[in-house]
Amino acid sequence: MDELYTQEELNKQNEIRSLAEKTLHLAADRIVVHMRFLDLAVAALKREARFGMGGACTDGSKLYYDPIWLLRRYEKEPAFVLRLYLHILFHCIFFHSYQYGRLDREDWDLAADLATEHAVLELELGQSALERDDRLREMFAWLRSEMSKTAPFTAEYIYRYLHNMPPSKERRQLLVELSHFDEHTSWNPKEELTIGEEQFKKIAERVKADLKSFSKNKTGGEALSESLAEATKQRYDYRDILSRFATMHENIGINEDEFDYVYYTYGLEKYHNMPLIEPLEYKEEKKVREFVIVIDTSASVKGALVQSFLKKTYGILMQTENFFSKVNIHILMSDREVQEDVKITCEADFQTFLKNGKLTGFGATDFRPAFSYVGEMIAKREFENLKGLIYFTDGYGIYPERMPEFDTIFAFLSHDEHRPKVPVWAIEVVLEEEELERT
C-alpha cells in the first residue's frame, strides 16, 4: 500500500500517527496516575493505528484507532481521548465484547455503552469531563426511574430493560448519541476462550480487589464495582451441569465402537454365512436416570418461578439422548421439613405433576431435613445409584455440615453476597429470572 503514496505523504502520515499516539499515551498515563487499579488493563491493551477506519474499536487485545479522526476529536474537545480510552478499557474488563451470539446486537451495544458511561461518570474524573455529561446524567436518572430500583446498573440489567420495555425511537436515538464513543465491529461471538478474554478475566479480578482500597475514602465507584461483580461472577450452563447426574446404563443393541465389521463380513464370505466374531449385544451409555429435585417452599420462593424451573429441567431431560422411558425421580417440597414427596417414573407422571402439582409448606427454610430424608431413601434402597440432588432455593437456610454421598447443586435465582455461603462440597448455579421466563 505504501507505493501508492509519495514520500511527502508518507512523512505526513507518520507525523499524524506519532502525534495521535502521543495523545493516547498521555491519556494512558493520566489513567494510571489517577486510577492505579487500571494499570494492568492499560498495559494489556495494545494500541494500533489504522488510517481510514473513521473511529476506534477493540477486539479485546488491541485498541484500534484512526489517527486523523482521533486528532480531530481531540482538537474539538481535548478530554475526549481520555474518555474514549476509559470507555474502551471498561468494555474490556466488563467482558462486553464476549457476549454476542445469544443477545440482540443493537440492544446489547447500547446497554454496554450506557453501563460503561455510567461507571465512568460516577468516578468523577475531571480530566475526562465532556459537554454531553449533564445530558447523560439526566438520561441515567430517567433510565433509573424506569428500571427496577434494586437492579444494578450493569449492561446485563440495562439490556433486559431495553429488550423487554423498549423506549421510544427518539429517546433511544438520544441514548445512542450520548453514550457512543467506539465502534463494536470487532465484537463477535467466540466459540472458544480467546487470549484477550482470558487475560482480562484475570485483570478484572485484580481491578475488583484494588478498587476496594481506591474507593475507601472516596465517593463513587459503585457502578464500576457492580459491573465488575457481574463480569467476574461464576457462570454455569445448567444444561451441562445436569450431565453430573449421568449414570452408566446398559442398552441392548450393537456396540458400534467396539465391533469390527471387517472380520464379521470376511467370515460371512469365507465360511458361508458364519461370522468370525459376533457383535456385542449391548453398549453402555451415559443417561440421566435417578436424581432428586428439592423445591424450597418457604415464603420467599414464588410458585411461578418454581413452575418455570421445573419446566426448564423437564425440557432438558426430555431430550432423547438424556432420558430413559422409565426413570426414578423424586420431587421433594421442603421448608423446615419435607412436606411432600412426588415420585416420577415416566413422562406421563411428570406431565401430570406439572399440570396438577401444588406447592406445600411456606415456613422457614432448613436444608438439613431434605438431605436426611434422601439419606433414609438410599438406606431403604429407593435408588439403585443416585448421582445427584438439585435444590432450588433463595439460599437463606441452614446447610448440612457433612458432605452427602451424592453430588449436590444449589440453584439460585440471583447473586446475593449476603446469603449464607454454600458448602464447599456443593455447586452453586445461578439461574437468572429472565432465563426461566424464556422456558
N, C-alpha and C positions, 0 to 999 in steps of 0.2 A: 504493500500500500504506500510506503514511503516514496516510491518512484513517482507517484502522482503529484507530489508536492515539490516546489522549488526549495532550495536550501534556506532561502529567506523565510518561507512559510514554515518549514520545519523548526527553524530557530524560534519563530514566534510561538509555535505550539509548545515547544519546550519551556519557553518563558512563562506561558499561561499555566502549563502543568505545574511548574515549580511554584508559582505564586499560589495556586489553588491548594497544593499540598501543604504549603506553609500555613495557610489559614486553617486547614484541618488539623495540622499538628498543634497549632496554638490552641484550638478548641479542645483537643485531647488532653493537653497539659492542664488546662483550666478545670476540666472534669476531674482529673486525678487529684489536683490540689484541693478542690472544694468537696469532692466526694471520693475519698480514698477507697471506699468499698467497691468502687467500679474499676480499680486499676487492672485487675486481671481481664475484665471484659474488654477494656480499651486495648490491652496488649494482644488479645486473641483475635480481634477483628482487624485484619489487614486491609489496607486501602489500595485501590486500583483505579486509575483514571481511564475513562472511556469517552473519547470525544464523540459527540453526535447523539448520545442517548437522551439528552434533554432532561436529565433529572438524576436521582440517586436511588440505589436499591441495595439489598443484601441477600445473599443466599445462605447466611449463617456462618460463612467462613471469611468473606470479604465484604468491604463496603465499596461498591462501585459508584462512581460519580462522573458527571460531565464537568470538566474544569471551567468551561466558558459559562455554563448555566450556574455553577456554584458561585463564581466571582460576580456575576450579575446580581444574584440574590444577596450576596454579601454587600455589594455596593448600595443596594436598596435598603437593606436592614442588616447591619453587621451581626446582630445577635442570632440571625437565622442559622448560621453554620453550626454554632454550639448547640442550638435547639435541635437541628437535624441530627447531629451526632448522638445526642441523648436519646432522641426518638428511636433511632435505629438500634442503639445498644439495648434499649428496653425491649424492643421487639425480640431481640436475640435471647435475653435472659428470661423472658416470659414464654419462650418457645412458640411464639405466634406463627412462625413460618412452617412449623411441622404439623399443623392441624388441618391442612387442606385434604380433600378427598372424601371426608364424611360430613362436610359442612357446606352451606350455601356460601359461595365465594364472596359475593358482594356484601352480604351481611357480616361475614367474618372479617373482611378487610376493614369495614367501618368500625366494627366492635373493637378490633385490635388497635386501630388508630386512636379511638376515643379513650380506651383504657390506658394507653401509653401516655397520651397527652394529660390525662387527669393525674397520673403519677408524677409527671414532670412538673406540672403547675404546683402540685402540693409541696414540692421540695423548696419552692420559693427561691430559686437561684436567680438573683437579679440579672446576671450577665446573659441569661437565656430568655429574658422577657421580650415579648413581641407586642405589636399593636393589637393583634387579634385576641389577646389573652382575656380582656374584660368580657368580650362577647362569648368566648369559650366558657368562662366561668358561669355566665348566665345560662348557657345551654346545658352545662353539667348540673346546675341547680334544677333546671326543668326536668332533665332526664332522671335525676334522683327522685323527684316527686312522682314520676311516672312508674319507676321500678319499685320493687319491694324495698321498704326502708331497712330491712335487715340483710338484704343481699349485698355482698361485697361488690365493689365497683371494678370487677375484673372483666376481661374480654369475654369469658365464658358466660357470665351472667348478663352482660350487655347484649351479647348475641341472642340469648333467649328472648329478651325483650324485643329486639329488632325483628326477630324471626316470627314471633308469635303475636306481637302487637305493633306492627309497623307504623311509624309516624307518617305524617302527610308527606307528599312528594317534595313540597317546598322546604319543610323543616329538615327532611333527610338530606336534601341538597346542601343546606346550610351547615349541617353537621359534617358532611364530607369536606366542604371547602375549608372549614375552620380547623379540622383535625388532620388534613392531608399534608404530609411532608415528603414521603418517599413512595416509589412505585413498588408494587408487590409482584412484579412479573417473574421474579426468581423463586417465588413461594410455590412449590409444587409438592404433591403427596409423595412421600418416600416409603418404599416397601421395607427398607432396612434402615437401621440406625446409622446416620451419617456421622462422619468425623466431627463436623461442626456441632451437631446436636449433642453428641457425647461430651464434647468439650464444654459446651455451655451448660449442660446439666451440672457438671462439677462447679463451674463458675457461679451458677445461680445459688447453689447451696452455700458457697463461700460468701456471696453477697448477702444472703439472708442472715447469716451469722454476724457478719461485720456491721450490718445495718442496725442491729440492736444497740451496739455501743455508739454508733454515729448519731442516732436519734434519741439517745438517753436524755440529753439536756437540750433538745431542740424540738420545735413543733413541726408537724408534717411528717411524711414518710409512711402514713398508714396505708395509702393506696398502693405504694410500692411494696409494702410488706404483704398486703392481701394478694397482689398479683404474683409475687414470688411464692407465697404459700400455695396458690392454685397451680403454678407451673411445676413446683417440685414435689407435689403430693404424689404418693404411690398410686399407680393406676393398674387395675387388673381387668382382664377380659373375662366376664362372667362365664361366657361360653367355654373358654379354655379351662377355667377353674373347675368346671364340672368333670373334666377328664380325670381329676384326682379321685373320683369315686368309681373309676373303672375297675372291673374285676375280670379275671380270665374265665371265659365260659366256653364250653365245648359245643361247637355247632357241627351237625352232620353234613358232610359234603367233601368234595375233593380238595385237598390242600395244594393249591396251585404253586405255592412257593417251594414245596419240598418234593413235588412229583416231577420226574424226568420223563418227558414224552418220547425221547429218542429210544431208550431201552424198551419202553412199552410198545411202540409201534414196530420196532425191529423184531420183537418176539412174535408179534401177530403175523408178520410176513414170513419169518424163518420157520416157525413151528406150527403153522396153520392154526391161527386164532388162539394161540397160547402165549400170553404176555410173559416176559421175563420178570417183571415186577408188577405188583398190584398197587393201585393208588391208595394212599391213606384215606380212610373213611371219615376222618374228622380233622378239624383245624381249630386252633384257639384264637378267639377274637376278644379285644377289649370292648366291653359294653357296660353301660350303666345298668345295674341290676337291683342293688339294695342300698337304700340310704334313708335318712330321716330328715324331714323338714320340720323345724320348730318355729312357730309363729308367736312372737311376743304379743300377747293380747292385753298388755297394760293400756291404760287410758291414752297414752301418748302416741300409740300406733293406730293410724287410720285404716278403716276397713277397705276403702277403695284402693289404697296403695298395697295392701295385703293381697287383694284380688289380682292386681297388676303383677305383683311379684310372682304369685303362683302361676299366672298365665305365661309369664316370661319363662319361668323354669319349665313349665309343661311344654311350651313351644320348642325349647331346646331338646328336651328329652324325646319328643315325638319324631325327631329325625330318625330315619330308618337305620342309620349306621350306629345310633346310640341306644336304641331302645329295644327291649325284648317284648314279645307278645304277652308274657306273664312276668310281673315284677312283684317286688315286696317293698313297698314304700309306706312309711308311716308319717302322717302329718299330725304333729302334736300342737295343741294350743295350750299355752302356758303363761301365767303371770308369776305369782309367788308359788304356784304349784301347777302341776299338769291338770288341765281342765278337761281335755278331750283327746282321744287318740283315734284317728281315722286311718284305716288300713286300705291301701290301694294295691290291687293285684293285677289290674288290666286297664286298658284305655277307657273302657266304659265307666269304671269306678272313678277315675279322675274327672271325667266329664260330669258325672253326677255330683261329685263334690263341688266342682267349680260352679255348678248351677244352683245347688241347694244348700251348700255348706254355710254355716253361720259362725261368727266368732263368739267365743265364750271366755269370760274372765274379767278383764278390765280392772285388776287390782295392781298392787305394787309389783315390781319385777325382781325376780331372783332366778338366775340361770341354773343354779345347782339342782333343783328338783328334776328338770328335764334330763340332765345328764345322768342322774341317779336312776331315773325311770328307764332310760335306754340301757344302762348297765344291767338292770334287772331283766330286761327283754333278752339281752345277749345271754345271760345266765340261763334263761328258760329256753334257749335255742330258737328264739323267734327269727333270728337271722342266721344264714349259713356263713356269710362272710361280709359283714357290714363294713364298708370302707369309709363312710363319712356322714357328717351331720352338718346341715346348714341352719343357722339361727338368724332369722330375720327380726331385727330389733332396733331400737333407738340407742342401745348401748348403756343405758342407765340401769344397772342392776349389779348383783353380786356374782362374780365369776367363780367357778370351781378352782380350788387350789392345785389339784392334781391333774396331770395330763391324762385324758382318756385314751383308750386303746384304738380309737378311730380318729381319722382326720376331722378337723372342725373348721368351719368357716362362719364368721360373724358378718352378716350382710347389713350394712347401714344405708340410710338414705342421704346422708350428707357428712362432710368432715366436721368434726367438733372437737376442738382442743380441750374442752372442759370435761368431757365424759371420761369415765374410768378407762384406764389403759387395758387393751386386750392382752390376755396372757401370751407369753412368748411362743407357746405351742399352738396357737390358733392363727388363722389367716384372717386379715381384715379386708373386706371388699366394700367399696362404696358404690352403690347403685344410685346414680343421680335420678331425681324425681322425674325429669323430662324423659329420661331413658325408659322408665317404666311406663310412662304415659304413651310412648310410641308402640308399646306391645300390642 
